Amino acid sequence: MNLMCILYSVVPTYQPAQKSQNKVRLSQVKVFDNNFKRRNMAEEYKSLHPIKYYRDCLAHDIRPDGRAFDKFRPVLLNIGSIDTTDGSAIAKVGKTTIVCGIKAELCKPKADTPNQGFVVPNLELPPLCSPKFRPGPPSDQAQVLTQLIADIIENSKCVDPKDLCIYPDKLAWCLFIDFVCLNYDGSLIDACIIALVGALHTLTLPSVDYDPSLDNKLVNLEDRKPIPIHSTLISTTFVIFDDKIILADPTVDEENYCTGIVTIVLKGDELCCVHKPGGSPITEDDLFDCIDKSKLRSPLIQNLIKTALKQK
């Protein structure tokens, strides 16, 4: 009799708890299943009608990845990443990942600029970074972006070629700056410039004793010194969608579907250059608004670089 009473008192308190837990689990499974179906439907809709998919998202003042129009993706920077180079850095802007390595070699200056060295950038876009690229010689996009980086370095004077001269008309340094894209998801120039600045701050050159009469060079690899960095470059990319909507820090899909693209490069707090390769026109007000947003972002990237240098 006592045993039955104990069972009677235990069972009613146990069974409802078990049923409630089962109901919670079933509801969670249903919610997960519904979310999974919605995601599949969204992916199918995006693959079938990509432009309309983006227009529907932007009509609700939100981008497909959940960001606002003027929201930037997270930025990561790691400096001194490659021991076999004279200076290196890895930068990430969202999923876009760039490795920058600098190698210095001795060379003879040009006759028309006898007191200057050389800075030679090169951007590589291998097939592993995106299915849009193929093996073989550099693509047109890689060559165009390489020239853009060279123009930015030359116009900004972040590295003065005169600082690379060892002996006028006889000996100078040539900096080969190689960029390799590991993952391409938009805003490629922004990631390249961040990696460039990080690599330049880690660059050190060995001391060279040169005898011009004998043309004898003695390189001391143990005695290394950094080169002067005259400015910090910050690049910010915007795209124009349907000739009227401005999106900051675009992904690769947004770059593919946009009608225009604008890249703004700042030298500290000053405007260095604006690059707009055709496409939809941009009004003066929109251009100044993009410049203002770039200036607001610039201190954040500069603080990121300073923090990376302190943690080196």
C-alpha positions in Angstrom: 0.0 0.0 0.0 2.8 2.3 0.8 4.6 1.4 -2.4 1.5 2.3 -4.5 1.2 5.6 -2.8 4.8 6.4 -3.6 4.3 5.5 -7.2 1.2 7.5 -7.4 2.9 10.5 -6.0 5.9 10.2 -8.3 4.3 9.4 -11.7 2.0 12.5 -12.0 4.9 14.9 -11.3 7.2 13.1 -13.8 5.0 12.6 -16.8 3.9 16.2 -17.4 7.5 17.4 -17.3 8.5 14.8 -19.9 5.6 15.8 -22.1 6.5 19.5 -21.8 10.1 18.7 -22.7 9.0 16.7 -25.8 6.8 19.6 -26.9 9.6 22.0 -26.6 11.9 19.8 -28.6 9.2 19.3 -31.3 8.7 23.1 -31.5 12.4 23.6 -31.8 12.6 21.1 -34.6 9.7 22.7 -36.4 11.3 26.2 -36.1 14.7 24.8 -37.4 12.9 23.1 -40.3 11.0 26.2 -41.2 14.2 28.3 -41.1 16.0 25.8 -43.2 13.3 25.8 -45.8 13.3 29.6 -45.9 17.0 29.7 -46.4 16.8 27.1 -49.2 14.0 29.1 -50.9 16.0 32.3 -50.6 19.1 30.7 -52.1 17.0 29.3 -55.0 15.4 32.7 -55.6 18.9 34.3 -55.5 20.4 31.9 -58.0 17.4 32.2 -60.4 16.8 35.9 -60.2 19.9 37.5 -58.6 19.2 41.1 -59.7 15.6 41.0 -58.5 16.7 39.3 -55.3 19.0 42.2 -54.5 16.4 44.8 -55.5 13.8 43.2 -53.2 16.3 43.3 -50.3 17.4 46.9 -51.0 13.8 48.0 -51.2 13.5 47.1 -47.5 16.6 49.1 -46.7 18.8 46.1 -46.0 21.4 44.1 -47.8 21.3 40.3 -48.3 24.0 39.8 -45.7 22.0 41.8 -43.1 24.1 45.0 -43.2 22.8 48.5 -43.6 23.8 50.5 -46.7 26.6 52.3 -45.0 27.8 49.4 -42.8 31.4 48.1 -43.1 32.5 44.5 -42.6 35.1 43.6 -39.9 38.7 44.2 -40.7 41.6 42.0 -39.5 45.4 42.6 -39.8 48.3 40.5 -39.0 51.8 41.8 -39.6 55.2 40.1 -39.9 53.5 37.0 -41.0 56.1 35.6 -43.5 59.7 35.2 -42.2 61.2 34.8 -45.7 60.4 38.4 -46.7 61.8 41.7 -45.7 58.2 42.9 -44.7 54.8 41.2 -44.8 51.2 41.4 -43.6 47.9 39.6 -44.0 44.7 41.6 -44.2 41.1 40.6 -44.2 38.1 42.7 -45.1 35.1 40.6 -44.5 36.0 37.3 -46.3 38.4 39.0 -48.7 41.9 37.9 -47.7 45.2 39.4 -49.0 48.8 38.4 -48.3 51.4 41.0 -49.0 55.1 40.3 -49.0 58.0 42.7 -49.8 61.4 41.7 -51.1 64.2 44.2 -51.6 66.9 43.8 -54.2 69.8 46.0 -55.3 69.7 47.7 -58.7 71.0 50.6 -60.7 68.9 53.8 -60.8 67.5 55.1 -64.1 69.6 57.7 -65.9 66.8 60.3 -65.7 66.3 59.7 -61.9 69.8 58.9 -60.6 68.9 59.5 -57.0 65.7 57.3 -56.8 65.0 53.7 -56.2 62.0 51.6 -57.4 58.7 50.4 -56.0 57.2 47.6 -58.1 53.8 46.2 -57.0 52.2 43.1 -58.4 48.8 41.6 -57.7 48.1 37.9 -58.3 44.5 36.6 -58.5 44.9 32.8 -58.6 42.0 30.4 -59.3 41.9 29.4 -55.6 40.6 32.8 -54.6 37.5 32.8 -56.9 36.0 30.6 -59.6 36.0 33.6 -62.0 39.8 33.4 -62.4 41.6 30.8 -64.5 45.2 29.5 -64.5 47.6 31.1 -66.9 48.9 34.7 -67.4 47.6 37.5 -65.3 44.0 38.4 -66.0 43.0 41.9 -67.2 41.5 42.7 -63.8 44.8 41.8 -62.1 46.8 44.0 -64.4 44.3 46.9 -64.0 44.3 46.7 -60.2 48.2 46.3 -60.2 48.5 49.6 -62.1 45.9 51.2 -59.7 48.0 50.2 -56.7 51.2 51.5 -58.4 49.4 54.9 -59.1 48.2 55.1 -55.5 51.7 54.5 -54.1 53.2 57.0 -56.5 50.6 59.7 -55.9 50.6 59.3 -52.1 54.4 59.4 -51.7 54.0 57.0 -48.8 57.4 55.7 -49.8 59.7 58.3 -51.2 61.9 56.7 -54.0 64.7 59.0 -52.9 64.9 57.1 -49.5 65.7 54.0 -51.5 68.9 55.4 -53.1 72.2 54.2 -51.7 74.6 55.9 -54.1 73.4 58.3 -56.8 73.5 56.9 -60.3 75.2 53.7 -59.0 73.1 51.8 -56.5 69.6 51.8 -55.1 66.9 49.5 -53.6 64.1 48.0 -55.7 61.1 47.0 -53.6 59.1 44.2 -55.1 55.6 44.2 -53.4 53.7 41.1 -54.2 50.0 40.7 -53.3 48.3 37.3 -53.4 44.6 37.0 -53.0 43.5 34.0 -51.0 39.8 34.7 -51.0 38.0 37.3 -53.2 34.8 38.7 -51.8 34.8 42.3 -52.9 36.6 45.5 -51.8 39.9 44.0 -53.0 41.8 47.3 -53.2 40.8 48.1 -49.6 42.3 44.9 -48.4 45.4 45.4 -50.5 46.1 48.9 -49.2 45.7 47.7 -45.6 48.1 44.8 -46.2 50.5 47.2 -48.0 50.6 49.7 -45.0 51.1 46.8 -42.6 53.9 45.3 -44.6 55.7 48.7 -45.1 55.7 49.2 -41.4 57.5 45.9 -40.9 59.9 46.4 -43.7 63.6 46.6 -42.8 66.6 46.9 -45.2 70.1 45.7 -44.5 72.9 48.2 -44.4 75.1 48.4 -47.5 78.7 49.6 -47.8 79.5 50.7 -51.4 82.8 51.6 -52.9 82.0 53.4 -56.2 85.6 53.3 -57.5 85.7 49.5 -57.4 81.9 49.0 -57.7 82.2 46.8 -54.6 79.1 46.1 -52.5 79.1 44.8 -49.0 75.7 43.9 -47.5 75.4 43.4 -43.7 72.3 41.3 -43.2 72.5 41.6 -39.4 72.3 45.4 -39.4 68.8 46.2 -40.6 66.9 49.5 -40.5 63.3 50.5 -41.3 62.5 52.9 -44.1 60.6 56.1 -43.5 56.8 55.8 -44.1 55.5 59.3 -44.9 51.8 58.6 -44.8 49.2 56.0 -43.9 46.9 55.1 -46.7 43.2 54.1 -46.2 41.1 52.9 -49.1 37.3 52.6 -49.1 35.1 51.2 -51.9 31.5 52.0 -52.7 29.2 50.7 -55.4 26.2 52.3 -57.1 23.2 50.0 -57.5 20.5 50.9 -60.0 22.1 54.4 -60.5 20.8 55.7 -57.2 21.7 53.4 -54.2 25.2 53.7 -52.7 26.5 50.7 -50.8 29.7 50.8 -48.7 32.2 47.9 -48.6 30.6 45.8 -51.3 30.8 42.0 -51.5 31.8 40.3 -54.8 28.1 39.8 -55.7 27.3 43.4 -55.1 30.3 44.4 -57.3 29.1 42.0 -60.0 25.5 43.4 -60.0 26.2 47.0 -59.5 26.1 49.7 -62.1 29.1 51.7 -60.9 32.0 51.5 -58.5 34.0 54.2 -56.6 37.2 53.8 -54.6 38.3 56.6 -52.4 41.9 56.6 -51.0 42.8 58.9 -48.1 46.3 59.9 -47.1 45.9 60.4 -43.4 43.0 62.9 -43.2 43.6 64.2 -46.7 42.1 63.0 -50.0 44.7 61.2 -52.1 42.7 59.9 -55.1 39.3 58.9 -56.3 39.1 56.0 -58.8 35.9 55.5 -60.8 36.2 53.2 -63.8 33.1 54.3 -65.8 29.7 53.0 -65.0 26.8 55.0 -63.6 27.5 58.6 -62.9 27.6 59.8 -59.3 26.3 63.1 -58.1 28.5 65.6 -56.3 26.5 65.3 -53.1 26.8 61.5 -53.2 30.6 61.7 -53.8 31.1 64.1 -50.9 29.0 61.8 -48.7 31.2 58.9 -49.7 34.3 60.9 -48.8 32.8 61.9 -45.4 32.1 58.2 -44.7 35.7 57.3 -45.7 37.0 59.9 -43.3 34.9 58.5 -40.5 36.3 55.1 -41.1 39.9 56.2 -41.5 40.7 56.6 -37.7 39.3 53.1 -37.0 41.7 51.5 -39.6 44.6 53.6 -38.3 44.0 52.4 -34.8 43.8 48.8 -36.1 47.3 49.3 -37.7 48.7 50.8 -34.5 47.4 48.0 -32.4 48.8 45.4 -34.8 52.2 47.1 -34.6 52.2 47.2 -30.8 51.4 43.5 -30.7 54.2 42.5 -33.0 
